[in-house]
Amino acid sequence: MNNNTTVYGDVKVFVVEDSALVRERLVEMISEVDGVDVVGEADSYGTAVAGIMSTHPDVAILDISLADGNGIEVLAHVKPRLPGLRGIVLTNYNSPQHLKASADAGAEYFLDKSVDFERITEILRQMLNTQEH
């Protein structure tokens, strides 16, 4: 597989979430968006970093709280190696400190799970439309 080739119209997404139920719901929602594909899932820091580095997604959706680290650390680790990666932090930890840390790590979006969960598909559709033009 040549990771330098972009298939226009497809947005590849990697989901990092420690809750299996939330992860399943995210994957289900994302799968309903035409032109957006889930290329991997992880529930821990180590599997997230390895998975993102091997799949080269366009977007990573990251929960902050993971069993062995957090999604902000994952993004901070992979973003310098994949500068085109777009980060979406989706969390229950909606605080100014977490927002700043997410932005510093390279996240473009910081969403509160309790109120912004459904915005994921809207954001991905916007990214898809932007990529097509």
ABEGO torsion letter per residue (X at the ends): XBAABBBBGBBBBBBBBABAAAAAAAAAAAAABBGBBBAEBBABAAAAAAAAAAAGBABBBBBABBAAEBAAAAAAAAAAABAABBBBBBBABBBAAAAAAAAAAGBABBBBAAAAAAAAAAAAAAAAAAAAX
